[in-house]
Amino acid sequence: MRITHVDYQRYDLELTEPYTIAYQTIGSATNFVLILATDRGLIGYGCAAPDLVVTDELAADVERAITDIIAPALIGQKPYHFARLLEELRLVLKSSALAMVDAALYDLVAKQADVPLYQFLGGYRSSIATSITIGILSQEETMVRAREYVDRGFGILKVKGGLDYREDIARLRQIRKAFPKVTLRFDGNQGYSLEQALSFISAAQPIGIEILEQPTSINEEAVMGTLTRDSPIALMADESLKTLADAFRLSQHELTDMINIKIQKVGGIWPALHINSVAKSAANDVMVGCLDECSLGIAGGLHFALSRPNIAFADLDGHLDFRDDPFGHLFTLEGGILRPNGKPGLGH
């Protein structure tokens, strides 16, 4: 099987409403879908979700990469050689463009094997619970959103904060009082100083918070390490981790209890597998997260998460923010549980 044609589609996706995190407000996102045709009639699909802050890419960068780099590099190649192809492209592509190629190649290989991608990768489980995210809102708006999500069957709420730890604690207390059985996670998106983070942890512990994600700046990793050693709440690195070298450094110096692997951020499933192995060796729990991705991108993270025993957490809800999702058929989401559609590859 060889790749005979490379094409793409661009989707400028509007969010149902803008959301705010500690360092920005987002109202729309651009996704690219790479389409790889082969001489056996199989077609592979991959998604890129460029984000200037996270992946250091503009939409125009990805579009140019497809025509100038990706298409010439892939035409005539065998998808089975994905390790070599991805290593070569890693030298010239940034992470979301690389993740897009990675997903499309894996999609083709799994389709040739006639199995869903998660089974091709190892098939440890067939479903996983995901959290759903509440951005930085007023206490009243937070409760409206929390009640809506609980009514829709979600059992895990991830609350964003980092601007005012006192306000963040007040919001969490309200949610816990109203929904005592819901699992709560909190993401500070680098918004706290050491003192603020310690105050937050002290107040949050009796509330019952499962995970505290990246509360302090990536420029102060020693602070993160201090919190990891002292906090009774599990600390998770997100923005601090973009590469395999980051995973090694964080685990070697015991700077975190957990890591958040985002396929778009690390450059695809191939590097994510290596990062996950480093985390496993360090006994760090793993969550698979996402950016503002349509369901095709989310599907890549889902299949990866299902393939490994030490990935017990998922935050794969980015597709839910879009008004129109062109790939909504790739998996089901019922009662907060994600399940692939059972078709080969990524399911498209």
C-alpha positions, 0 to 999 in steps of 0.5 A: 500500500502506497500513498498516491494523493494528499489533500486537506480540508480547512474548518473555521469553527465557531464556539457555541460561546467564548470561554475564559482561562487564566491567560486568554479567552477563546471564541473560535478555532481553526482545524485542518483535516489531512486526507491521504489516499492510497493505491488500495482504495483506503483513505486516512484522515488526521486532524490538526488544531493549531494554537499559537500559545500551545503549539506555536502555530498559526493556521497559515503555518499548517496550511503551508506545511501541508502543501510545501512539506507534507504532500511531497514527503508522503506521496509514494510512501508506504504508511507502514513506515510511519516511524521513519516518516514521522521522525523525518517530519519531526525535524521540520513540522511543529506539533499539530501539523505533525499530529495530523500526519501521525493520525492519518498514517495510523488511521491507514495502517489500522484500516488495512488491519481492519480493526479500530485504532485502539485495538491496533495499538493494544486495546486495553479497554473499550471505553473511558469516562471524560470530564467536561470543562467549566471555564472561568465564570461567576459563581452563579454562571458556574452553578448553572453550567454545573447543573446542566452537565450533571443533568446530562450525565457527566460525573466528572467536572473540570473547573478552570481558574487561576485568576483569584484563588478565593473566588475559585474556592468559593465556586468549588464549594458551591459545586460540592455542596450541590453535587456531593458525589461528582468528581471535581478536578481543577485547572489553574492554567499557571495562574497562581504564585506559590503562596496562592497555590498553597492557600488554594490547596489548603482550602480545597483539600476538604472540598475533595479535589481529585486533580490539581492541574498546572497551578503555577507558571512553567517558568518556575518548575521548582515551585511545581516540585514544591507543591508536588512534594507537599500537596495532598492533592495530586499535581498534574503537569500540562503546559510544562509538558510538550516533548519526551525530554519534558516528560523525562525532566519532570519525572527525573526531578519528581516535579509532578504526580501526573501528566496530561498528554495532549496529542496536538501538543506532543506531536501525535500518537507515536511520541505520546506512546514514548511519553506515556512509557516514561510516565509509567516508569516513574509511576506518574498517572496519565490523563489524555487531554485535548485542545479545541479539536473537532471529533476527528482530533478527539478520536485520536486521543480517545483511541490512544487513551484506550490502548494503555493500562496506565491511562486512567483519566480523560479530558476529551471534551473539546469537540463539545464547544463547536456549533458544527462538528463535521466528524460527530459520528466517530464515537458516542458520548453517553453518561460521560462515557466515550466509546469508539464506533467500532469501525476500522481506524479512527472510525471514518 
